[in-house]
Amino acid sequence: MARAYDLVIVGLGPAGLTAARLASRELGLRVAAVDRGRIGGTNVWSGSIPSKALLEATVRHRQLAAPDPATAWGAMVEARESVHAHVSDEASVNDWGVTVHTGSAVVTGPRTVEVTSDDSTTTLEGRFLLIATGSTPTVPSIPGIADVPFLTNETLYDLDSPPMDIIIVGAGPVGVESAQALARIGAKVQLYETGPRILPREEPIFSERITEVLRNDGVDVHVGEPILAARYEDGRAYVETAHGELDAEHLLVAAGRSSSVSSLGLERLGVVATPAGINVDARSRTVTTSIYAVGDAAAGRPRLTSTAVADASLAVRDMFLPGRAQASTMSPWCVFTEPELARVGFTAAQARERFRSRAVKVHQLELSEVHRALFEGSSEGLIEIVTVHGRIVGGHVIASRASEVINEIALAVRFSVSIEELARVPHVYPTIASGIGRLASDQSVLRLRRFKGFAKLGRLTG
């Protein structure tokens, strides 16, 4: 007999945990959740948390001496475990009133999920189902790759010791973050990107700046150079490029991610589920309106923890509370290198394509003009704000705390703040964010110059 709940959640990453806490602890609903057993999701176990923790460990050790790889790796593991314990484990989720089932889930009907564990099969029935299964690393179609025991970001940080000789395939956020973190503990890192530049979704000027940072850290960066074949021999991975064959002790595949939805059986209900995700509407509903999908499981949504959390909260509200809200189309994001690269809204190129080019203006300030960056010794960076008819529509920041600074620009984009309005907001000094105030004020001063003749009239009138 099926166990009846108000909500059944499949996947307990950030999105699933958010939905579980809101529905059970805050709304008092009957909630069941299914997970394969590693509560917390990719971001905690193998995403930004471990890569950033490793990078932070190298910064601390560099202040004293050359970073010790084993010590830095140990600090990363400790930080990851600490964050996971704080985010939640099964015991704390149970404390919210959620019934947690460990096993594999298959959606058997519009309101039913079958959970299979090692020793039993259980059917859960819910008024609503929420799919929050996240994503898995994409394996590129490289001849011979299947015979190589390659790493992904899901296995890299589970190693007992850091890989000190590694080839990384793919220079998106995962590849770039991993490359820098490993290089800074002394690893030999070779980074390969098929496209013409690293971080291909970013504007060229920002990709070029991060490329320079990586090379200064000792990363051997290769762009426009696809991997043609791979093999494994005598404990080493070999890859073939147009310039010859090279080898390393480890091979890390960082070629993007695919939604983890193929094994859920949704196609039997007419729900389209592909590696790109599940098709949903603006309310995160599938064609079967009792089934919602959020986070990396949903097609067309930014693959960001912040977006997944926001969409999960809105989905629960949409299911059980009056009123309707649509998922936001605007999400800030950050590449956690050092310095960080953060972005929100339109890039300059996107704005020129979307709006009339003459209406688009790009405002930039080098971080060397920001006093906080100067005395911290981290002045290699840039702040950029994109406006259309004076209204802020996007921005980039390269800085040591860009992930904190970008939120101010995100708020400006969300509420169509003008750059002159931003200039009227006093910024705490000295901070990295004061650079935004400086940039905005500089633009305001340029407008004032048109009135300098009027200002001089006082000489005539006394």
N, C-alpha and C positions, 0 to 999 in steps of 0.2 A: 504493500500500500504506500502511495506517495505521501511524503511529509509536506504539509502545507505551510507556506510562508507568504508574506507580502512581497518580498523581494529575494530573488536568488542571484547572486553575483558570481560570475566566473572570472577568476583572476584577482589576486590581492597584491597588485602593485600600487603605486600612488593613487591611481583612479579608483580602483576597487576598495582600497582602504578608506578613501574619502567618502565614497558612497555608503560603505558599511557603517562608518561612524555617524554620519548624518542621519541615515535612515533608522538605525537601531538606537544609538545613544540619545540623539536629539529629538527624534520624532516618535520613538517608542514602538517602532514597527517590528514585526517578526522577520528576521533576516538570516539567510543562510549564505555561506560563501564557499567556493571551491577553489583550491589552489594545489599545484603539484608539490608544494612543500617548502618553497623558498620565499616566504612572505617579505614584501618590501619592494620587489621589482628590480628591473635592470639598473635604474639610476643609483640605487643603494649598493648593489652587489658588484656591478661591473661597468657602471657608467661614470658620470661626473664625480660622484663621491670618492671612489678609489683613485681615479686619475688626479683629481685636485688634491686629495690627501697626500699622495706620493709627491706631488709638486711642492706642496707646503712643507713636507718633511725635508726636501732638498734645500729649500730656502733657509730653514732653521739651521741645518747642519753646515751650510755654506758660511753662515755668519761666524761659525767657530773654526771650521777647517774644511777640507775637502769632504764632500758627502760620502759616508760609508754606505754602500749599496744595501747590505743586510739590515743595517739600522733603519735606513729610510724605508725599506720594504716592510719591516716590522711595524714601523709607525703607521704606515698606510693600512695594514691589516687591523691594527688596534683601532684606528679612526673609523674604519668601515664597520667593525663590530659595534662600536659605540653608537654610531648613527643608527644602525639597524635596531639595536636594543631600544633606542629612543623612539624610532618610527613606530614600531610595534612588532610583537611576535604573536604567536597563536594565543598565548595566555591573555595578553592584553586585549586582543580582539574579542576573545570570549567574555572578558569583563564588560565589554560594551553591550553584551547580550546577543552577539552574533554566534551562530552555530557554524563552526568551521569543519569542512570535509576535505581531507587530503586524498587526491587521486586525479584521474583524467576525466574530463567532462565531455559529454555529447548532448547536444540539444535535440531532444526527441519529439518536441511539440512546441506550440506557441507559448506554453507556460510550464514546460517540464524539462528537467535536466537529469541525465543519468550519470552517476559518479561511480567510476570503477577504481577500486584500490587493489592491493595485493590479495586481499582475502574476502572481498565482498563487493556487491553492487547495490547502490542506493538510488532511488528515484526521488528527486526534489521537485515540488510543485510551487510555483510562485505566481502572484497576480502579474508581476513583471519580472523579466529577466534582463540583466545587465551584463554585456560582454565587455570585459576589460582585460583581455589576455595578453596585451602588449605585443612585442615583436621579437624576432630572432635575427641574428646576423645573416645577411645575404652572401652566398658563396658564388663568386664569379665563375663564368664558364671558361676555365683555363685548362687546357689539356694536361692531365696528370695530377691535378690538384687533389683529387679524391684519394690518391695514394700517399699524400703528404699529411703527417699528423700536425696540421696547422692549428694555431691558436686563433681565438676570436676574443673580443672584449669580455665575453662571458666565461672564458677559461683563463685568460691572461692573469687576472688578479687572484686566481686560486693557486697559482704556483707557490711552492714552498720557498723559493728564492727567486730573485729578479733575473729575467733573461738578459744577459750581457752582450749578446751578439744576435741581432734580429733584423729581418727584412719585413717591412710593413707595406702591404698592398692596399692602397686607397688613402687619400689625403683629405677626407672630410673631417668633421669634428673629432670623431673617435680616433682616426689615424693620426691626426695632428697632435691632439692632447697626449696620446700614448707615446708618440715619438719624442716630444719634448721632455715628458716626465722621465722616460728611460734614459735619454741622453744626459740629463742632468745628474743622474746617479752614476754616470761613467760608462753606460752601455754604448756599444757600436751600433748605430741605428741607420738603416738605409730605407728611405721613404720613397715609394713609387706611386705616381698618379698618372692615369691614362690621359686626362685632360690637360689643357695648356697651363693650368695653374692649380695650386692647392686651394682648398675651400672654394670650389667653383660657384657656389651660390652667392658669394660675396662680390662686391665690386672689386675690380682689379687692383686699385690702390691699396685696399685693405689686405687682400691676399698677398700682395708683394711685401707689405710691411711684416706680416707674420712669417713669410718665407725668410726674410732677412733675420728675424729673431731666431728661427729654428736653425739656420745655418751658423749663426753666432754661437748657438748652444752645442754645435757639433753634429747636427743631423745632416746626413748626406741626402739632399733633396733632389729628386729627379721628376720632372714634369714632362708631359707629352711622350711618355715612354711606357707603353703597355707591357704587361707580363705575357709572354707568348706561350710559355709552357712551364711546368714545375715537376720536380721529381725529388725523391728522398733516398739517400744512400749513405751508409755508414754513419748514421746519427746526425746527418746534416741535410738541410733543405736547399735545393738548387732551383734557381729560376732563370729562365732565358728571356733576354730582351733583344731588341734590334742591335744593341751594342755588345752583345756577348752574354756569357753565363756568369752568374755570381752565386755565392752560397753564404749561409749563415746557420747558426745552431737552431734558430727558431724562425718560423714564418707566421706573421700575424695578418689575418685577413680582416680588413676594415672597409669593406666595399658597400656599405649601406645596410639597411635593415628591411625585413619583410614582415608583414603582419602575421601573428600566430593564430590564424583562424581556420586553416584548412582542415583540421581534424574535428571540428565541432559538429559536422553534419548539417549545417545550416541550409545547404543547397536543397535538401528535401522539403524545406518550407518555402522555397522560392526566394531565399535571401542570398543575394550575390556576395560571395566571400572569396577574394583573390589575395595574392601577396601584397596588393596595394591596400587591402583592408575591406571592410564591409561598407556598402553604400548606405548612408544615413541622410536624413533630412536636417534642416537647421535646428531641430529639437533633439537630434541624436537618435531618432527612431528609424528602424529598418522598415521594409515594406510590411512586415508583421509588426503591428504597432505595439504589441506587448513586449517586444524585444528591442532593447536599446544597445548601442555600441559606442564606446568612448575611448579616448587615448589612441595609442598606436593601432588598436583594433579597427578604428574607423577610417575609412578612405577619405582623403582630401583634407585631413586635419594636420596641423603642424605636429611633428613628433617631438613634443616637449612635455616635460613633467608638469610645468605650470598650466599648459593647455589641457592636459589630461585631467588634472585636479579640478579645474574650473568647469570643464564639460561634465564631469561626474556629478558635481554638486548641482548643476542646472538640470541634469537628467532626473535626479531624484526629486527635485522640486517639481519638474514637469509631470512626473508620474503621480505624485501624491498631494500636491498643493494647488490651490486655485491660481489662475494666471499662467501665462505662457512667456517663455523667454528663449531667445535664440542664442546659440553659441557664438562667442566673439570671433571675428575674423582677424583680429589684431593681437599678436602675441610677441612680446620681446623674447630674444634668445641670445645665448652667449656661448662662445667657444672658450673653454676654461684652460687657455694657455696662460703664460705669464710674459707680457701683459695679456689681459683678457681682451677678446673682441666681442662686442655686444652690438645688437642691431634691433631696430623695431620699425614697423611701417614700411613705406616705400623706400627703395634705394633711389638714387638720382636717376639711374637709367629707367627704372620702372615708372617713376613720376613723369619723366619726359615722354614715355610711351603712352601713358594713361591721360595726361593733361597736355595742353598746348605748351610747347617747349619754352616760349617766352614767359609763361606764367611761373615756371619752375626756377627757383634759385637755390644754389648750394652754398652754405655758409660753413667755413672751416676755421678751426683754431688748433695750432700745433700745441701739444702738451708742454712743450718747452716754455710756453707763455703762462703756464699755471704754476704758481709758487709752491704749492704742496708737492707737485711732481718734481720740481727742481730740488728741494731740500731732501726729498726721499731718494733721489738718485734714479728716478724712474720716469724720465721726461721724454722717452721715445714713444710718442703716441699721438693721437689725433682725435679731435671731436668734430663731428660733422652733423649739421642739421639741414634737412631738406624742407623747403617751403613752397607752397603754391598760393599765389596771390597773398603772400605774407603769412599764411596759416601753416603751422607745422604739420607735415605729413609723414616724416620719417627721420631717422638719425642713426649714426654709427658712433661708437666710442671704442678707441683702443687705449686702454689704461690699466693700471694695476687693479683697480676695483670697478671696472666697466660694468660688471653685472649689477652693482649697486646703483651706479649713476644712470644707467639706461632707463630705470623706472620713471624718472622725472620726465624724460622725453616721451615715454610711453603714455603717461598721463596727458601730456600736451597733445599728442596725436589723438588720443581717445576723445578729448573734448575740444578739438580744433582750436587750440590756443594759438594766438599770433605770436610771432617772435618779439614784437614790441610789448605784449602783455607779459611774456616771460622775462623781459628785461626789467620790468617793474617789481619783480620778486627778489628781495634781498637774499643772497646766498651766504651761508656760513663761510667764514674765511679763517684759516686757509683749508680748503678742501679740494678734492678733484672736481666735485660738482660745481665749485665756484667758477670753473672753466666754462660751464654752460651759461652762467650769468654773464661772464665776461664776453663770450661770443655774442649773446643776445644784445648786450649793451652796446657793443661795437657797431652792430647793425643799426641800432636805434640812433646812435650818434651820426652815422652816415646820412640818415634821413634828416637829422637836425641841420646838417650843413646847408641844406637848401634854404634855410631861413636865416643864415648868418647876416644877410643884408638887412633884414628886418631888425635883428638884434642890435645892429649898429645905429639904428635911427635915434636911439637915446642920446647919442652924441649931439644931434642937431636940436633935439627938443629939451635937452638938459635933464 
